[in-house]
Amino acid sequence: MTRSDFKKSLARDGYTMRESAQPPNKLFPDHVHDTDLRLYILTGEIVAIYNGQTLTFKVGDSFSMAAGVRHLEEIGPEGATYLVGEKVV
């Protein structure tokens, strides 16, 4: 999926969008969100651990997470910049 396609899908599906940046090696401990999320990685990488899986997302990757899913995230050694789509459920 391209950046443009990602943005179009957010608009089509009723998500709000923002860009976010995180510093290298930042850890977001175990938590949940109260919105559905979609991310598109612009730079760096993010490791997400949820549902018993460890998944690594790199430049050009996108992923979705439903509201209420318990997870943790770790930002890669170069930091990360990404588009975030959020939808209130």
C-alpha positions as CSV (number, residue, x, y, z in Angstrom):
1,M,0.0,0.0,0.0
2,T,1.3,3.4,-0.8
3,R,1.1,6.5,1.5
4,S,-1.5,8.0,-0.8
5,D,-3.6,4.7,-0.7
6,F,-3.3,4.6,3.1
7,K,-4.6,8.2,3.4
8,K,-7.5,7.5,1.0
9,S,-8.4,4.4,3.0
10,L,-8.5,6.4,6.2
11,A,-10.7,9.0,4.7
12,R,-13.0,6.4,3.1
13,D,-13.4,4.5,6.4
14,G,-14.0,7.5,8.7
15,Y,-10.6,7.7,10.4
16,T,-8.9,11.0,11.5
17,M,-5.2,11.2,10.6
18,R,-2.1,12.7,12.2
19,E,1.7,12.2,11.8
20,S,3.7,11.2,14.8
21,A,7.4,10.7,15.5
22,Q,9.1,8.8,18.3
23,P,12.8,8.8,19.5
24,P,15.0,5.7,19.1
25,N,14.4,2.7,21.4
26,K,11.3,4.2,23.1
27,L,9.2,1.6,24.9
28,F,5.5,1.9,25.3
29,P,4.7,-0.7,28.0
30,D,1.6,-2.9,28.1
31,H,-1.5,-0.7,27.3
32,V,-4.7,-0.5,25.3
33,H,-6.3,2.3,23.1
34,D,-9.9,3.3,23.2
35,T,-9.9,3.9,19.4
36,D,-9.3,1.6,16.4
37,L,-5.9,2.4,15.0
38,R,-4.2,2.1,11.7
39,L,-0.5,3.0,11.2
40,Y,1.7,3.5,8.1
41,I,5.4,3.6,8.8
42,L,7.3,6.5,7.1
43,T,10.8,6.1,8.6
44,G,12.4,3.6,11.0
45,E,10.6,0.6,12.5
46,I,8.1,-0.4,15.2
47,V,7.9,-3.7,17.0
48,A,4.5,-4.6,18.3
49,I,3.7,-7.5,20.6
50,Y,0.1,-8.6,20.9
51,N,-2.1,-11.7,20.7
52,G,1.0,-13.8,21.4
53,Q,2.9,-12.5,18.4
54,T,5.9,-10.2,17.9
55,L,5.6,-8.3,14.6
56,T,8.1,-5.8,13.1
57,F,6.8,-3.0,10.9
58,K,9.2,-1.1,8.6
59,V,9.1,1.7,6.1
60,G,6.0,1.2,3.8
61,D,4.3,-1.3,6.1
62,S,0.9,-0.6,7.6
63,F,-1.1,-2.4,10.2
64,S,-4.4,-2.1,12.1
65,M,-5.3,-2.7,15.7
66,A,-8.8,-2.8,17.2
67,A,-9.7,-0.7,20.2
68,G,-9.1,-2.6,23.5
69,V,-6.3,-4.9,22.3
70,R,-3.7,-5.1,25.0
71,H,-0.2,-4.7,23.5
72,L,3.2,-3.1,23.8
73,E,5.3,-1.3,21.3
74,E,9.0,-0.7,20.9
75,I,10.5,1.9,18.6
76,G,13.5,0.8,16.6
77,P,17.1,2.1,17.0
78,E,16.6,4.9,14.4
79,G,13.4,6.1,15.9
80,A,10.2,6.1,13.8
81,T,7.9,8.5,12.0
82,Y,4.4,7.3,11.0
83,L,0.9,8.2,10.0
84,V,-1.7,7.4,12.6
85,G,-5.4,6.9,11.7
86,E,-7.8,6.8,14.7
87,K,-11.5,6.0,14.7
88,V,-13.8,6.2,17.8
89,V,-15.7,3.0,18.3
